[in-house]
Amino acid sequence: MKLVIAIIQPFKLEEVKEELYNSEINLITVTEVLGHGRQKGITEVYRGAKETGNLLRKVRLEIAVNDNYLEPTIRAIIKGAKTGETGDGKIFVLDLAECVRIRTQERGSIAIG
Amino acid sequence: MINSGDTAWVLISSALVLLMTPGLAFFYGGMVRRKNVLSVLMQCFIIMCVLSIQWVIFGYSLSFAPSKGFWGGFAWLGLNGVGFEPYADYAGTIPHQAFMIFQAMFAVITPALIIGAFAERMKFSAFLVFTLLWATFVYDPLCHWVWGMGGWLRNMGALDFAGGTVVHINAGIAALVTAIVLGRRANLEKNVPAPHNMPFVVLGTALLWFGWFGFNAGSALAANGLAVNAFVVTHTAAASAGLSWALIEWVRNGKPTIFGVCSGAVAGLVAITPAAGFVSVVPAIIIGLLVSVFCFIAVTVIKPLLGYDDSLDAFGVHCVGGIWGALATGLFASKLVNPAGANGLFFGNPKQLFIQLATVIVTIVYTVAVTLIIYKLVDLFIGVRVDEKSEVMGLDLTQHHERAYTVLE
């Protein structure tokens, strides 16, 4: 089992969701986050006071998958999120130790899908 | 002879109409995505600054100085000769400057209405130049033709009590032109934009409804029975249209929405604007009930069918509602309401309907042509549209270096 964490452009969320759905990956958690990498933050000015290097809005996806779904998930995220510009985001893959479905207390692979 | 009651009412009405522009800012601001809300508020507020100055320096003279020509001319530049004595051809019981400042608020809100069509993708510098040119070469001449002494549409007998043609059809058709030539917003198909703050839309509608009493009842230019008639029919038409839009949604989509009631109320206010001083209350209900049908079809059927991106439906509400209002004036106008007006078709004068129709067509032809020329000129020298990256990041950050909402604290 893997946990896929992806940081993407906010306006790409709908396309990523659509691609994931097409690959039969329906269980995702979405949060709004701030951050920046090489695409530097933008300067904001309030009554002349400059705030440089401000963080940019991004969307963070968390998707828990069984191992055979890992590559389709990564492919779907890339297909939906890529513009080719800096700021497109990153995908992190972590090993997932355990998964429990609260309703039934099922554990492991069966609880993910 | 100055009448203090009339003067007080026109000054209050001027303040009420001014409030409509910030009202419009919130109405539109709530509808855009949150990365663009400040850009819309900014566009509305800077119009209040720029066009108020344009108006006192030369806009009022171009619009209202007596002339049979294309414009009113330059006789009243810098308010030269526009003083505190009444100018009887426009309003015999209030100081001339009271009439001038009342009209200033109309000149401010009209270009602001167009913002709804190009929201979320226009460069701020281009917007400023476009707006100033549009006010000078579209609003001022048209205002002169319909309302100014010597204006040819006025002499032809066109009825436009408070600006259905001059304000709403005019701004609404210009909105359609800019929406078409500017093109659709980026990523629209995959990422359908939802209004980011519906309570703002409601707040804006409330301010518009409130301010519209000044717009319509103030257009009587006196505190008299005609002003009361305009006040009553304005309120009734807005109420009818808000209700009717909600009912249409309920039948067609299964649930009525607050967005629908707000859209309907504004459409009703638009439609009653040319008619407010010429029709009684039962026609006002009919005008209100039907305007929502026409505008609903325009924004939910025609817009998707033709594919133009009138972001916030400036055309669908203001032009469509304005045309219905102008024609309805030709149907329902009655000399029993206003002896200085005319009878409409239902009161035995079919000719009035043709005069109304001719005025609508003249407005559309003139505004489409000149708006297009102004747009192309601005695009040539400045470039109207922001680059795609700025559009994606939002106009608040890229055009103004500010943002409306923080995410952390």
Chai-1 contact restraints between the chains, C-beta under 6 A:
chainA,res_idxA,chainB,res_idxB,connection_type,confidence,min_distance_angstrom,max_distance_angstrom,comment,restraint_id
A,F11,B,N187,contact,1.0,0.0,6.0,A-B,restraint_1
A,F11,B,N191,contact,1.0,0.0,6.0,A-B,restraint_2
A,F11,B,V392,contact,1.0,0.0,6.0,A-B,restraint_3
A,E14,B,K190,contact,1.0,0.0,6.0,A-B,restraint_4
A,E14,B,N191,contact,1.0,0.0,6.0,A-B,restraint_5
A,E15,B,K190,contact,1.0,0.0,6.0,A-B,restraint_6
A,L34,B,V407,contact,1.0,0.0,6.0,A-B,restraint_7
A,I42,B,L397,contact,1.0,0.0,6.0,A-B,restraint_8
A,E44,B,H401,contact,1.0,0.0,6.0,A-B,restraint_9
A,E44,B,E402,contact,1.0,0.0,6.0,A-B,restraint_10
A,V45,B,H401,contact,1.0,0.0,6.0,A-B,restraint_11
